[in-house]
Amino acid sequence: VWILHQFPKRSRHHHLSRPLWRSHLRKPTGIRSGNLVSSLPQFSYWRICMSLIEPLSEYIRACFPAIWIESHEHADALAEIARLCQQENWQWASWNIHRGLRIAGQPVDDVGRSDPLAAIAALNSLAAPDSAALLVLENFHRFLQSAEIVQALIEQILTGKQNRTFLIVLSPLVNLPVELEKLFVVLEHPLPDRTQLAEIAHGVATEAGELPEGIELE
């Protein structure tokens, strides 16, 4: 059972005039890859990474069409989303202003790659019966000052409830205009704590002497 907390109006995200729903998550293992699908360390993938995959999967199955992931580690989050989509046989794509639209399993098309409206419109082309299609928008908070983009998101979110298409925003902060506040659910993807870092280090260093000991390890 995932317990969601509602922000008080004077939370640390005080720039929001209305509260959002947030799920507090642990940070998974660090992956440093820009590929759509990354090779994840197998030693602790489910133990450490399941904290993002499980609630994200639950929201998608419950047909929440707009999900905001607050994260400073976008490559990590993209790798986890890619693995989830592989496991569930879901279609997915990612977009950012530099790379443009990248659809998993399809050739790269650079036509209109820097157009955020074209990226949003492309999501419906991925829809399939009895399946889900995800579009991950990196650092999309930068585009939410545009009334045209906000309206396009609203229309796509409403459509997503019918055809099971999902908008996922990856951003280092939560900064939603009032028109979108009630339409998004928010997941937190924080940096790893000391215990998690120790688990990762011990999982990677499998040979004797690879890790320092005692005070040096601290």
Disulfide bonds with the S-S distance in Angstrom:
none
